[in-house]
């Protein structure tokens, strides 16, 4: 059985698309998982490990007001990190992780609070700024387990988004919008 990272690399390769990663609590583990796959260089553009909150703004363009108001552990922050990685690294797809691995709470959020996000081309308009998806997770376990599960979760979300692009539903909607042609 292939790993989620291997499946993502294979799908992106077939589609001729690229991937960028923005990480906080996972500290480079998502990028390591992807680059462990032979052939990843065909699709992987790079990654930004923005562990410090201000780097999320400086390197990934996350709104400074949002960070000040809500902290780094937030769904909107995750979405902006994914979009920022995609933009900064020139990729078709961006994924992001932010959360609290422990041992202590952060930004008023308990240990195990994690947000994973994917930003990619919109099915309706491939040239658009994209469509994003965020998942909120409440994970149990120690620091290492929370980080591992965050990696697994963001790759699973990416795979679902990649698979969702070819369900046929978008084509049906597109046909209706274009007068049935």
QUIHUHU-V516069 format. One record per pair of residues at least 4 apart in sequence whose ideal C-beta (glycine too) atoms are under 6 Angstrom apart, sorted by the first residue. I is the first residue (numbers start at 1). J is the second residue. If there is no record, write none. Layout:
# QUIHUHU-V516069
i=I j=J
i=I j=J
This chain:
# QUIHUHU-V516069
i=2 j=6
i=2 j=7
i=4 j=155
i=4 j=156
i=4 j=159
i=5 j=33
i=5 j=34
i=5 j=37
i=5 j=155
i=6 j=37
i=7 j=159
i=8 j=155
i=8 j=158
i=8 j=159
i=9 j=37
i=9 j=40
i=9 j=43
i=11 j=162
i=12 j=17
i=12 j=19
i=12 j=43
i=13 j=42
i=13 j=43
i=17 j=92
i=18 j=43
i=18 j=45
i=18 j=91
i=18 j=92
i=19 j=43
i=19 j=44
i=19 j=91
i=19 j=93
i=20 j=45
i=20 j=85
i=20 j=86
i=20 j=89
i=20 j=91
i=20 j=94
i=21 j=30
i=21 j=31
i=21 j=47
i=21 j=85
i=21 j=95
i=22 j=48
i=22 j=60
i=22 j=81
i=22 j=85
i=22 j=96
i=23 j=30
i=23 j=49
i=23 j=97
i=24 j=51
i=24 j=98
i=25 j=97
i=25 j=99
i=25 j=101
i=26 j=30
i=26 j=97
i=26 j=147
i=26 j=150
i=26 j=151
i=27 j=49
i=28 j=32
i=28 j=49
i=29 j=151
i=30 j=151
i=30 j=154
i=31 j=35
i=31 j=47
i=33 j=151
i=34 j=40
i=34 j=44
i=35 j=40
i=40 j=44
i=45 j=89
i=45 j=91
i=46 j=89
i=48 j=59
i=48 j=85
i=50 j=55
i=50 j=56
i=50 j=59
i=50 j=60
i=53 j=67
i=53 j=72
i=54 j=58
i=55 j=59
i=56 j=60
i=56 j=62
i=56 j=72
i=57 j=62
i=57 j=64
i=57 j=67
i=60 j=81
i=60 j=84
i=61 j=84
i=62 j=67
i=62 j=77
i=62 j=80
i=62 j=81
i=66 j=70
i=66 j=76
i=70 j=74
i=71 j=107
i=72 j=77
i=72 j=98
i=73 j=98
i=73 j=99
i=73 j=100
i=73 j=106
i=73 j=107
i=73 j=109
i=73 j=113
i=75 j=115
i=75 j=134
i=75 j=136
i=77 j=98
i=78 j=96
i=78 j=98
i=78 j=115
i=78 j=117
i=78 j=134
i=79 j=117
i=79 j=132
i=79 j=134
i=80 j=84
i=81 j=96
i=82 j=94
i=82 j=95
i=82 j=96
i=82 j=117
i=82 j=118
i=82 j=119
i=83 j=119
i=84 j=88
i=85 j=89
i=85 j=94
i=86 j=91
i=86 j=94
i=86 j=119
i=92 j=121
i=93 j=120
i=94 j=119
i=95 j=118
i=95 j=154
i=95 j=158
i=96 j=117
i=97 j=116
i=97 j=150
i=97 j=154
i=98 j=115
i=99 j=113
i=99 j=114
i=99 j=115
i=100 j=106
i=100 j=109
i=100 j=111
i=100 j=113
i=101 j=143
i=101 j=146
i=101 j=147
i=102 j=111
i=102 j=143
i=105 j=110
i=109 j=113
i=112 j=138
i=112 j=139
i=112 j=140
i=112 j=146
i=114 j=137
i=114 j=139
i=114 j=150
i=115 j=134
i=115 j=136
i=116 j=135
i=116 j=153
i=116 j=154
i=116 j=157
i=117 j=134
i=118 j=133
i=118 j=157
i=118 j=158
i=118 j=161
i=119 j=130
i=119 j=132
i=120 j=130
i=120 j=161
i=121 j=126
i=121 j=130
i=122 j=128
i=122 j=130
i=122 j=131
i=123 j=165
i=123 j=170
i=133 j=161
i=135 j=157
i=137 j=153
i=139 j=146
i=139 j=149
i=141 j=145
i=141 j=146
i=170 j=174
i=175 j=180
